[in-house]
Amino acid sequence: MLKLTSLFILIPVFILGFFLLSQAQNPMKYTYLFRNVILSKSKNFELAPVLRGRVYYPRYFYIPALNQYMVYSDLDETGPFKIYEHTSKSEGKAYALLDDKGTNVITFETPLRFSYRSGCFYGPHTYIPFLETGKTDTLRYHQIHNEKLDLGSKAFEKLFMELYATSEYIEFINLRASRDDIHQAAVIFKRGGKVEILLSGLRDSRMICNYQEDRTINNFDDYYTPDIRNKENFPQSSAAIEMIPLVTENTNPFVYWRTGFNQTFHMKRYRKEYSSGWQGIMKVGVIPVYVPGESSGTVYINFKTNGELFKIKILDVEKADYIPAYHLGLRTFELPANIRTKNSLVFMESVQNSGDNRLGGGVFVVRTATTSNPSDDIPSDMTEKEFSALPLTLQVALLDPEHTTSLKIYAENCNEWIPEIERLKNLEHLEMTTGMTEIPDAITTFTKLQSLSITYGNIHTVSPKIAELTALINIDLFSNKLTEFPHVFLEMEQLERLKIGANPIPSLPEDIDRLKNLTYLSLTLTNVTVLPKSMIGMEKLYIDNMGMENNVPDVYKQLFDYTKIKTFY
């Protein structure tokens, strides 16, 4: 009887345990952070992106007078999943202003430094009275003092005191920004409602740097005071606007121990995708000493906040092998507990303190759901199962196909063209490493394509229709299965760069000089040993093939002049 009773107790426990385990490890129950729709279990709330990319110690403020929140951070949108980020982003930080519902009011970037005392952005020559006007228009200062940075210490002190005595508002500001090796700090004066600035240089500075660090609010900004006598008698004005910094209880999000209960982030599963194993570091006598190496993988997280549960997947999480410590890079920021209400916004950040950018990295806000359909952000004619079977970078691109201009795909086990790529009509740069054997006719879908890279694959055939891509100037087919030079390339007179190295190509066509705009040709690791006579006149061309220049007649030597690369690129 006792055994029978035990079975009645144990069987439901085992069934429940199996159910819970299967739920925790079912990837379809978890959503990648790169998705635009991330719903809570109740579907009443969503985790919405505020800033996308690799963020660096974001700061969060609540502005009571506006009942709005501000988030700002350095933001790097590049990474191993992005290509051809040639357009330089503005130096400085990205800013987002949200209302009390978590709806984005405005997002912009500026190299100017933000002041949480005045709500303005300041630079050495211009400023933006952002919270005063609600606009991002850049204005010139009414007057710039010490613009040439040639004032001596006594002259600076005298001018400072004169301006101080006649100003209704004074603020000491930090001007240090990327690529500015001239200015260090300054003093802002408002006189008669007009804004003036007194500059201090980086060298022979007239301001004193004071260091500060507060990890609970991510404040690592240096602040400055004038280098004058009796400076305590010349304080800056009280803050012009109240901004309350949001706080975190997790001051180091890069060390997460998989222990304990009731945690904000509860790791349910870790799927290891790379491991360096045990690493030998030394010998004690003849006995080798090993330490755990590093691993990287995907984690499945239950994120609980304000009674809501989000199931999310995080990519590229590093950890020490065989130790339950993870570089999770997740944490939340909220208003201080004494003024927090049930309607106060909660922000979550996903960051890494080292390595490459993370797919889905950035800052998110928990807000009331704008949809109840968890698939609302993917193409309407695709199921979640079909969508999730695609390469991750393609999934990201399909969330915003109209604005996707570059795509990088690694799918070595994929032996065929992926037709879903054709949804990205505005592609300018396409980079792929797959097992497919041909460049298909479908390549003509991308009429704006400028650069095509398909490397380390099995390409042996190139569609003759590729010649229809008149914007295509860069082709890289390094390490494929080409057994001859694709003659269709001769019809593409706009080509500027061509890489066909590491292919068993025996020769080049005699009329290759039809490519009059060709400036770079890679023939490394091919079987080409003789160059066509027509190439002698290709004066702009540089041939990349180490060793070949020593085995060709002197009339071809100019084709191996490396300085041409510096001239044309």
PEKAPE-V452575 format. One record per backbone hydrogen bond with DSSP energy under -0.5 kcal/mol. CO is the residue of the C=O (numbers start at 1). NH is the residue of the N-H. If there is no record, write none. Layout:
BEGIN
CO:NH
CO:NH
END
This chain:
BEGIN
1:5
2:6
3:7
4:8
5:9
6:10
7:11
8:12
9:13
10:14
11:15
12:16
13:17
14:18
15:19
16:20
17:21
18:22
19:23
20:24
21:25
22:26
23:26
25:27
26:29
27:30
31:313
32:35
36:38
38:47
40:43
44:369
45:40
46:48
46:367
48:365
51:363
53:55
54:76
55:57
56:74
59:72
60:246
61:70
62:64
62:244
63:66
63:67
63:68
67:100
68:63
69:98
70:61
71:96
72:59
73:94
74:56
75:77
76:54
79:82
81:408
84:86
86:88
93:110
94:73
95:108
96:71
97:105
97:106
98:69
99:102
103:99
106:97
108:95
110:93
113:122
114:116
115:119
117:240
117:241
119:131
120:115
121:128
122:113
125:141
126:123
127:139
128:121
128:130
129:133
130:134
139:127
143:145
143:197
144:147
145:199
146:149
152:156
153:157
154:158
155:159
156:160
157:161
158:162
159:163
160:164
161:165
162:166
163:166
164:167
169:190
170:237
171:173
171:188
173:175
173:186
177:180
179:181
182:202
184:175
184:176
185:200
186:173
187:198
188:171
189:191
189:196
190:168
190:169
191:194
194:191
195:142
195:143
196:189
197:145
197:199
198:187
200:184
200:185
206:227
207:209
208:225
210:223
214:217
214:219
216:248
218:220
219:214
223:210
225:208
226:228
228:231
230:233
231:234
241:243
243:245
244:62
247:334
249:251
252:255
253:329
253:330
255:257
256:258
256:326
257:259
264:266
264:304
265:267
266:302
269:300
270:272
271:298
274:296
277:293
278:280
279:291
282:289
283:285
284:286
284:287
286:288
287:284
289:281
289:282
291:279
293:321
294:276
295:319
296:273
296:274
297:317
298:271
299:301
299:314
300:268
300:269
301:303
301:312
302:266
302:304
303:310
305:308
308:305
309:41
310:303
310:312
311:31
312:301
313:33
314:299
316:318
317:297
318:327
319:295
320:323
323:325
324:258
325:320
326:256
326:328
327:318
329:351
331:349
333:347
334:247
336:339
336:340
341:344
346:366
347:333
348:364
349:331
349:351
350:362
358:361
361:53
362:350
363:50
363:51
364:348
365:48
365:367
366:346
367:46
372:374
373:376
375:378
379:382
383:387
384:388
385:389
387:390
391:394
391:395
392:396
393:397
394:398
395:399
396:399
397:400
398:401
400:403
401:404
403:405
405:428
405:429
407:431
409:411
409:433
411:414
411:435
413:415
414:435
415:437
417:419
418:421
419:422
420:423
421:424
423:425
424:427
428:450
428:451
429:407
430:453
431:409
432:455
433:411
436:458
437:460
437:461
438:440
439:463
440:443
441:444
442:445
443:446
445:447
446:449
450:473
450:474
451:430
452:476
453:432
459:481
461:439
463:466
464:467
465:468
466:469
468:470
469:472
471:473
473:496
473:497
474:452
475:499
476:454
478:456
479:457
483:506
485:487
486:489
487:490
488:491
489:492
491:493
492:495
493:517
496:519
496:520
497:475
498:500
498:522
499:477
501:479
502:480
503:505
505:527
506:529
509:512
511:514
512:515
514:516
515:518
519:542
520:498
521:523
521:544
522:500
523:526
524:502
532:535
533:536
534:537
535:538
537:539
538:541
542:521
542:544
543:545
544:523
544:524
545:548
545:549
547:550
548:551
549:552
553:556
554:557
556:559
557:560
558:561
559:543
560:562
561:564
562:565
562:566
563:567
564:568
565:569
END
